[in-house]
Amino acid sequence: MLKKITVIMLIAAVFLVGCAKKEAEESVKPDESITMIEEEEETTEELEIIDEEFAMEEEELLIEEDTEMMEDEEEDVFKVQLFATYDEMKANKVKNDLQGKFSETVYVEYIAPYYKVRAGEFSTKAQAENLRDEARSKGYSDAFIVLP
């Protein structure tokens, strides 16, 4: 019985404290409300200025990206991929075996999660096709041309 009375008293205390906080929050002085509105107007103006600055920066970045893409398109390099594996040691072994078979430079590029054995860096697709065909004739039937 004593437990029930204690629980009821605790519930009543929590209820009264909750109601008291609501009354305190609801009573706002008239001067404070005017100050808050003025602060909101200043904040809105500041946000508009920040938005304009951000839009200008974003536009500048887009122009830079477009310029970089145009430069990249002008500097296309065709490569021939001969082999790919998860194992770096295996990729390096294949690279070493292939270096004696081709006149072009053979190298390993890591592009997660693969180690890719590639050869040549050509400015035209026709040159890369010649190396790809040579690789296929030497038993690398899966050789193909890639653009980085």
C-alpha positions in Angstrom: 0.0 0.0 0.0 2.9 2.4 0.8 4.4 1.7 -2.6 1.1 2.7 -4.3 1.0 6.0 -2.4 4.6 6.8 -3.2 4.1 6.1 -6.9 1.0 8.3 -7.0 2.9 11.1 -5.3 5.8 10.8 -7.8 3.4 11.0 -10.7 1.6 14.0 -9.3 5.0 15.7 -8.7 6.1 15.1 -12.3 2.8 16.4 -13.6 3.0 19.6 -11.6 6.6 20.3 -12.5 5.7 19.7 -16.2 2.8 22.2 -16.0 4.9 24.8 -14.3 7.5 24.7 -17.1 4.8 25.2 -19.7 3.5 28.3 -18.0 6.9 29.8 -17.7 7.6 29.1 -21.4 4.3 30.6 -22.5 4.8 33.9 -20.7 6.9 36.0 -23.1 7.6 39.6 -22.6 6.5 41.8 -25.5 9.9 43.4 -25.9 11.6 40.0 -26.4 9.3 39.0 -29.3 10.2 42.2 -31.2 13.9 41.6 -30.7 13.6 38.0 -32.0 11.8 39.1 -35.2 14.5 41.7 -35.9 17.2 39.1 -35.4 15.4 36.7 -37.8 15.3 39.5 -40.5 19.1 40.0 -40.2 19.7 36.3 -40.4 17.6 36.0 -43.5 19.6 38.8 -45.2 22.9 37.1 -44.2 21.7 33.8 -45.6 20.7 35.4 -48.9 24.2 36.9 -49.2 25.8 33.5 -48.3 23.6 31.8 -50.9 24.6 34.2 -53.6 28.3 33.7 -52.8 27.9 29.9 -52.8 26.1 30.1 -56.2 29.0 32.1 -57.6 31.6 29.7 -56.2 29.6 26.7 -57.5 29.4 28.3 -61.0 33.2 28.9 -61.0 33.8 25.2 -60.0 31.6 24.0 -62.8 33.5 26.2 -65.3 36.8 24.8 -64.0 35.5 21.2 -64.3 34.3 21.8 -67.9 37.7 23.2 -68.8 39.5 20.2 -67.2 37.2 17.8 -69.1 38.0 19.6 -72.4 41.7 19.3 -71.6 41.4 15.6 -70.8 39.5 14.9 -74.0 42.3 16.5 -76.0 44.9 14.3 -74.2 43.3 10.9 -74.6 45.7 8.1 -74.2 44.8 4.6 -75.4 46.2 1.6 -73.5 45.9 -2.1 -74.0 45.0 -4.2 -71.0 46.4 -7.7 -71.1 45.7 -9.1 -67.7 44.0 -8.3 -64.3 44.2 -10.0 -60.9 43.7 -9.4 -57.2 47.2 -10.6 -56.5 50.0 -8.0 -56.9 52.8 -10.6 -57.1 51.0 -12.4 -59.9 50.5 -9.2 -61.8 54.2 -8.3 -61.5 55.2 -11.8 -62.6 53.0 -11.5 -65.7 54.3 -8.0 -66.4 57.9 -9.3 -66.3 57.0 -12.1 -68.6 55.4 -9.7 -71.1 58.2 -7.1 -71.2 60.3 -9.4 -73.4 57.4 -10.1 -75.7 56.4 -6.5 -76.6 58.3 -3.5 -77.8 55.9 -1.2 -75.9 56.3 -0.5 -72.1 54.4 -3.0 -70.0 53.3 -1.8 -66.5 51.0 -2.6 -63.6 48.3 -0.2 -62.5 46.3 -0.7 -59.3 42.7 0.3 -59.7 40.9 -1.1 -56.7 40.5 -4.0 -56.3 42.5 -5.2 -59.3 46.1 -5.0 -60.4 45.9 -4.5 -64.1 48.7 -5.3 -66.5 48.7 -2.8 -69.3 50.9 -1.9 -72.2 51.5 1.2 -74.4 50.2 4.7 -74.3 49.0 5.7 -77.7 47.5 8.9 -79.0 45.4 7.1 -81.6 43.0 4.2 -81.3 44.6 2.6 -84.5 48.0 2.3 -82.8 46.4 0.6 -79.7 44.4 -1.7 -82.0 47.7 -2.9 -83.5 49.1 -3.7 -80.1 45.9 -5.4 -79.0 45.9 -7.6 -82.2 49.6 -8.4 -81.6 48.8 -9.5 -78.0 45.9 -11.6 -79.1 48.1 -13.4 -81.7 50.6 -14.1 -78.9 47.9 -15.9 -76.8 46.4 -13.0 -74.8 42.9 -13.5 -76.3 41.3 -11.3 -73.7 43.4 -8.2 -74.5 41.4 -5.0 -75.0 41.8 -1.2 -75.4 41.1 1.1 -72.5 40.9 4.8 -72.0 42.0 6.0 -68.5 
